[in-house]
């Protein structure tokens, strides 16, 4: 059994109150890691392309769809 499978099994067996405690912790941890990733992406210039595109849109350029931005491999590649 993989580590993830073991974690899934353990979480599935938690009583309701402990599951809610775990869910709160997990949400906070996911948010913390997301913030760290955004900070790292900003520092290493990965968000510059997105900034430039949004700046162009604000300068009267055609609107860029969110899906186009999200589907861009340059922006969706983990660092």
PAZAPA-4460 file (N, C-alpha, C; in steps of 0.05 Angstrom, whole numbers, plus 32768, in hexadecimal, padded with zeros to 4 digits):
% residues 79
    n_x    n_y    n_z   ca_x   ca_y   ca_z    c_x    c_y    c_z   seq   type   mol
   8011   7FE8   8000   8000   8000   8000   8012   8019   8000     1      X     A
   800C   802C   7FEF   801C   8045   7FED   8016   8056   8006     2      X     A
   8027   8069   800A   8024   807C   8020   8009   808B   801D     3      X     A
   8003   8094   8005   7FEA   80A2   8000   7FD2   8090   8006     4      X     A
   7FD3   8078   7FFD   7FBD   8065   8002   7FB9   8061   8020     5      X     A
   7FCF   805F   802F   7FCE   805B   804C   7FC1   8074   8059     6      X     A
   7FC9   808C   8050   7FBD   80A4   805A   7FA0   80A6   8055     7      X     A
   7F98   809E   803C   7F7C   809E   8035   7F6C   808C   8047     8      X     A
   7F77   8074   804C   7F69   8060   805D   7F67   806B   8079     9      X     A
   7F7C   8077   8083   7F7C   8082   809E   7F68   8099   80A1    10      X     A
   7F67   80AA   808E   7F54   80C1   808E   7F37   80B6   808D    11      X     A
   7F33   80A2   807D   7F18   8097   807A   7F0E   808B   8094    12      X     A
   7F20   8083   80A6   7F18   8077   80BF   7F15   808B   80D6    13      X     A
   7F1B   80A4   80D1   7F1A   80B8   80E7   7EFD   80BC   80EF    14      X     A
   7EF8   80BF   810A   7EDE   80C6   8113   7ED7   80E3   8109    15      X     A
   7EBE   80EA   8108   7EB6   8104   80FC   7EC5   811C   8108    16      X     A
   7EC8   811E   8122   7ED5   8135   812E   7EF2   8137   8125    17      X     A
   7F00   8120   8126   7F1C   8120   811D   7F1E   8125   80FF    18      X     A
   7F0B   811C   80F0   7F0C   8121   80D3   7F0A   813F   80CE    19      X     A
   7EF8   814D   80DD   7EF5   816A   80DA   7F0F   8178   80E2    20      X     A
   7F1C   816F   80F7   7F35   817B   8100   7F4A   8177   80E9    21      X     A
   7F4B   815F   80DE   7F5E   8159   80C9   7F58   816A   80B0    22      X     A
   7F3E   816D   80A9   7F36   817D   8092   7F3E   819A   8095    23      X     A
   7F3B   81A5   80AD   7F43   81C0   80B2   7F61   81C3   80AF    24      X     A
   7F70   81B0   80BB   7F8D   81B1   80B8   7F96   81AF   809B    25      X     A
   7F89   819C   808D   7F91   8197   8071   7F8B   81B0   8060    26      X     A
   7F74   81BD   8064   7F6E   81D6   8055   7F83   81EC   805B    27      X     A
   7F8A   81EE   8074   7F9E   8203   807C   7FB9   81FC   806F    28      X     A
   7FC0   81E3   8070   7FDA   81DB   8064   7FDB   81DF   8046    29      X     A
   7FC5   81D8   8039   7FC3   81DC   801C   7FC6   81FA   8015    30      X     A
   7FB8   820A   8025   7FBA   8227   8020   7FD6   8232   8025    31      X     A
   7FE3   8228   803A   7FFE   8230   8040   8011   8229   8029    32      X     A
   800F   8210   801F   8020   8208   8009   801A   8217   7FF0    33      X     A
   8001   821D   7FEB   7FF9   822D   7FD3   8006   8249   7FD5    34      X     A
   8005   8255   7FED   8011   826F   7FF1   802F   826E   7FEB    35      X     A
   803C   825A   7FF5   8059   8257   7FF1   805F   8253   7FD3    36      X     A
   804E   8244   7FC5   8053   8241   7FA8   804F   825B   7F99    37      X     A
   803B   826A   7FA0   8036   8284   7F93   804E   8297   7F98    38      X     A
   8058   8297   7FB1   806F   82A8   7FB8   8087   829F   7FA8    39      X     A
   808C   8285   7FA6   80A3   827B   7F96   80A0   8282   7F79    40      X     A
   8088   827F   7F6E   8083   8285   7F52   8088   82A3   7F4C    41      X     A
   807F   82B4   7F5F   8083   82D0   7F5C   80A0   82D8   7F5D    42      X     A
   80AF   82CB   7F6F   80CC   82D1   7F72   80DC   82C8   7F59    43      X     A
   80D5   82B1   7F4E   80E5   82A7   7F38   80DB   82B0   7F1C    44      X     A
   80C8   82C2   7F1C   80BF   82CE   7F03   80AA   82BF   7EF4    45      X     A
   80A1   82A8   7EFF   808E   8298   7EF1   8073   82A6   7EEC    46      X     A
   806C   82B9   7EFD   8053   82C7   7EFA   8055   82E0   7EE8    47      X     A
   806E   82E6   7EDF   8071   82FD   7ECE   8061   82FC   7EB4    48      X     A
   8061   82E4   7EA8   8052   82E1   7E8F   8034   82E6   7E93    49      X     A
   802A   82DC   7EA9   800E   82E1   7EB0   8009   82FF   7EB5    50      X     A
   801B   830B   7EC4   8019   8328   7EC9   8019   8338   7EAF    51      X     A
   802B   8331   7E9D   802D   833F   7E84   8013   833C   7E73    52      X     A
   8007   8324   7E73   7FEF   8320   7E64   7FD8   832F   7E71    53      X     A
   7FD6   8330   7E8B   7FC1   833F   7E98   7FC4   835D   7E94    54      X     A
   7FDD   8366   7E94   7FE2   8382   7E8F   7FDA   838A   7E73    55      X     A
   7FE0   8378   7E5F   7FD7   837D   7E43   7FB9   837E   7E41    56      X     A
   7FAC   836C   7E50   7F8E   836C   7E4F   7F84   8387   7E5A    57      X     A
   7F8F   8391   7E6F   7F86   83AA   7E7B   7F8D   83C2   7E69    58      X     A
   7F9F   83BE   7E56   7FA6   83D4   7E44   7F94   83D4   7E2B    59      X     A
   7F7E   83C6   7E2C   7F6B   83C6   7E16   7F6E   83AF   7E03    60      X     A
   7F80   839C   7E09   7F84   8385   7DF8   7F6C   8372   7DFC    61      X     A
   7F69   835F   7DE9   7F53   834C   7DEC   7F54   833D   7E06    62      X     A
   7F3D   8337   7E11   7F3C   8328   7E2A   7F48   830D   7E27    63      X     A
   7F57   8304   7E3B   7F64   82EA   7E3B   7F53   82D9   7E4E    64      X     A
   7F4A   82C2   7E44   7F39   82B0   7E54   7F49   82A3   7E6A    65      X     A
   7F3C   829F   7E81   7F4A   8292   7E97   7F53   8276   7E8F    66      X     A
   7F44   8268   7E80   7F4C   824D   7E77   7F66   824E   7E67    67      X     A
   7F68   8262   7E56   7F81   8265   7E46   7F99   8268   7E58    68      X     A
   7F96   8278   7E6D   7FAC   827C   7E80   7FB1   8263   7E90    69      X     A
   7F9C   8256   7E99   7FA0   823D   7EA9   7FAB   8226   7E99    70      X     A
   7FA5   8225   7E7F   7FAE   8210   7E6E   7FCB   8214   7E64    71      X     A
   7FD6   822B   7E6A   7FF1   8232   7E61   8005   8221   7E70    72      X     A
   8014   820F   7E63   8027   81FE   7E71   803D   820E   7E80    73      X     A
   8044   8226   7E77   8058   8236   7E85   804E   823E   7EA1    74      X     A
   8034   8242   7EA3   8028   824B   7EBC   8020   8234   7ECE    75      X     A
   801A   821D   7EC3   8010   8207   7ED3   8025   81F3   7EDB    76      X     A
   803D   81F6   7ED2   8053   81E4   7ED8   805C   81E9   7EF5    77      X     A
   805E   81D4   7F06   8068   81D8   7F21   8085   81E0   7F21    78      X     A
   808D   81F0   7F35   80A9   81F8   7F37   80B8   81E5   7F49    79      X     A
***
